[in-house]
Structure formats: C-alpha cells, structure tokens
Amino acid sequence: MTVENTEDLFVEGLQHIYYTEQRLLDALEELESTSSTEELQSGFSEHRSETEEQIERLEQVFEAVGQEPEAAEDPVIEGMIEAHEEFVEQEPSDGALDRFNIAAGQKSEHYEIACYGNLTPLADQLGLDEAADLLEQNMREEQEELDTLAEMGEEFDYGRIEA
C-alpha cells in the first residue's frame, strides 16, 4: 500500500494493529498455557477474551472508513512472539518463565498502547468520531492490562526463579 494521505496512513496503521491483535490472540493462549500460576493463567485468559472484543471494535473501525478488515503483517509483534518462543525452547524454570511471560505481556501492551495512541488522533483528524471512540476504548483497556501486569511484576516472588 502506498501512503499518500492521512487516510492511507490511518488505514495502514489500522491494518497493522488488526494483525497485531490477531497474533496476540494466539500468543495469549501460549502465555496462559506456559504460565504456572492460576493468577497468571486467569489473567492471560481474561485478556484473551478482551482481545476478541478489541478485534471486533477494529472491524467496526474498518467499516467506518469503508474498508474490508485486512491485516498487514507487523514485524514488531512477530519479533516479540519469536523472542518468547526462543525463551521457552531454553526450558527455563517455571518461575523464570512466569516472570518472562509478565514482561512479554508488558512489552506487547506498551506497543499496542503506542499504536492506538497514534491511530486515535488520526481518526479525530479525519472526522471519524466513532472510530476514534472505539480506538480510545481499546487503548484504555490496554492501559488497564499494563497496570495489572506491572503490579504482578512488582509483587513477583523472585525466590521462585531457580539459580
């Protein structure tokens, strides 16, 4: 896609976050299955349900701009997923993997917040008030999840990581 104007820039960004959310839907299942505590498993499961709703909102945004939902590969999220796969292959202790999963979740939340933070003002500039509201809602949910993960990281028992 050649970006020639604000709408093109918006649609391209929308395609990237749509791809990101779809990839994270699967990644959250992996984070849930590789976590050893019920609290982490439950958190990733709940966020997976929230991500499904966010994908639906993104599809509404595509509709608002007269576009069919289309995903464009995002190398940033691919790199994050690859880093997790490589860490898991090292067969770390449960505690180390749990802490890594928390950090992986935080990284993806920061990235998603940045994406939504860039798309929302573009939607505003294009006069897409409903789209801006939907994107803002997704961004608020990502911020709440980041806050939850940050708290989990602060409360993490590092004694669980075997030396």
C-alpha atoms as one frame of an Amber mdcrd trajectory, in Angstrom:
protein
   0.000   0.000   0.000   1.299   3.409  -0.944   0.652   6.020   1.700  -0.304
   9.295   0.034  -2.522  10.988   2.607  -3.788  10.891   6.188  -6.496   8.344
   5.389  -3.929   5.980   3.829  -1.707   6.381   6.895  -4.683   5.648   9.134
  -5.730   2.546   7.174  -2.169   1.213   7.130  -1.885   1.663  10.902  -5.280
   0.041  11.341  -4.162  -2.966   9.299  -1.060  -3.344  11.459  -2.925  -3.204
  14.783  -5.542  -5.598  13.381  -2.748  -8.055  12.584  -1.151  -7.440  15.987
  -4.364  -8.124  17.890  -4.998 -11.315  15.910  -1.466 -12.588  16.546  -1.712
 -11.697  20.215  -4.931 -13.667  20.491  -2.894 -16.822  19.823   0.077 -15.576
  21.835  -2.113 -15.014  24.893  -3.187 -18.637  24.703   0.502 -19.602  24.678
   1.243 -17.302  27.625  -1.652 -18.843  29.529  -0.531 -22.406  28.817   3.116
 -21.763  29.744   2.358 -19.915  32.989   2.478 -21.950  36.181   0.250 -19.903
  38.479  -3.518 -19.720  38.415  -3.351 -15.928  38.750  -1.269 -15.568  35.580
  -3.262 -18.172  33.662  -6.511 -16.459  34.596  -5.143 -13.027  33.713  -3.996
 -14.095  30.266  -7.291 -15.917  29.667  -9.307 -12.834  30.609  -7.150 -10.640
  28.391  -7.687 -13.064  25.532 -11.464 -12.508  25.819 -10.870  -8.766  25.909
  -8.677  -9.029  22.799 -11.509 -10.737  20.926 -13.701  -7.725  21.730 -10.953
  -5.363  20.619 -10.719  -7.158  17.287 -14.475  -6.713  16.849 -14.091  -2.977
  17.541 -11.316  -2.771  14.959 -13.630  -4.403  12.436 -16.180  -1.672  13.220
 -13.479   0.937  12.575 -12.710  -0.641   9.181 -16.416  -0.448   8.397 -16.495
   3.222   9.426 -13.830   4.031   6.821 -15.444   1.877   4.141 -12.718  -0.766
   4.156 -12.841  -4.523   4.465 -10.920  -5.707   7.535  -7.453  -6.594   6.345
  -4.372  -7.481   8.351  -0.898  -6.293   7.381   1.991  -8.166   8.946   3.718
  -6.286  11.709   7.362  -7.254  12.220   7.417  -5.787  15.738   4.867  -8.244
  17.108   6.498 -11.079  15.160   9.778 -10.273  16.918   8.117 -10.347  20.325
   6.482 -13.704  19.620   9.749 -15.131  18.302  11.595 -13.958  21.430   9.051
 -15.785  23.602   9.351 -18.975  21.563  13.146 -18.866  21.846  12.957 -18.365
  25.615  10.541 -21.295  26.026  12.894 -23.517  23.988  15.582 -22.933  26.645
  13.328 -24.818  29.101  13.567 -22.261  31.919  12.256 -22.896  35.421   8.550
 -22.232  35.996   9.367 -19.097  37.965  11.661 -17.701  35.289   9.067 -18.416
  32.604   6.304 -16.792  34.648   8.387 -13.630  35.077   9.306 -13.648  31.385
   5.607 -14.006  30.498   4.771 -10.971  32.617   7.481  -8.965  30.850   6.325
 -10.199  27.427   2.799  -9.088  28.254   4.047  -5.673  29.373   6.041  -5.202
  26.168   3.077  -6.044  23.972   0.792  -3.727  25.973   3.231  -0.828  25.584
   3.340  -1.461  21.839  -0.437  -1.700  21.491  -0.901   1.497  23.517   1.536
   3.267  21.183  -0.363   2.005  18.125  -3.733   3.122  19.471  -2.201   6.378
  20.671  -1.152   7.120  17.099  -4.360   5.966  15.425  -6.811   7.836  17.665
  -5.681  11.373  16.708  -5.598  10.355  13.037  -9.221   9.231  13.336 -10.042
  12.547  15.014  -8.326  14.493  12.226 -10.308  12.531   9.633 -13.553  13.330
  11.440 -14.123   9.682  12.330 -15.549  10.302  15.789 -16.998   6.807  16.256
 -13.732   5.207  15.117 -11.752   7.442  17.482 -14.017   6.425  20.372 -13.584
   2.712  19.577  -9.809   3.064  19.324  -9.725   5.054  22.562 -11.692   2.291
  24.298  -9.178  -0.313  23.120  -6.313   1.885  24.313  -7.872   2.313  27.771
  -8.257  -1.463  28.103  -4.634  -1.988  27.084  -3.547   0.554  29.706  -5.570
  -1.263  32.375  -3.935  -4.551  31.400  -0.492  -2.927  31.509  -1.240  -1.651
  35.018  -2.283  -5.164  36.098   0.878  -6.709  34.646   3.061  -4.014  36.215
   1.547  -4.803  39.604   2.167  -8.524  39.058   5.773  -7.746  38.173   6.237
  -5.630  41.288   4.764  -8.351  43.509   6.615 -11.214  41.834   8.452 -13.553
  44.209  11.946 -13.749  42.721  12.681 -16.651  45.049  10.649 -18.729  42.576
  13.415 -18.401  39.993  15.882 -21.204  40.469  19.535 -20.170  40.325
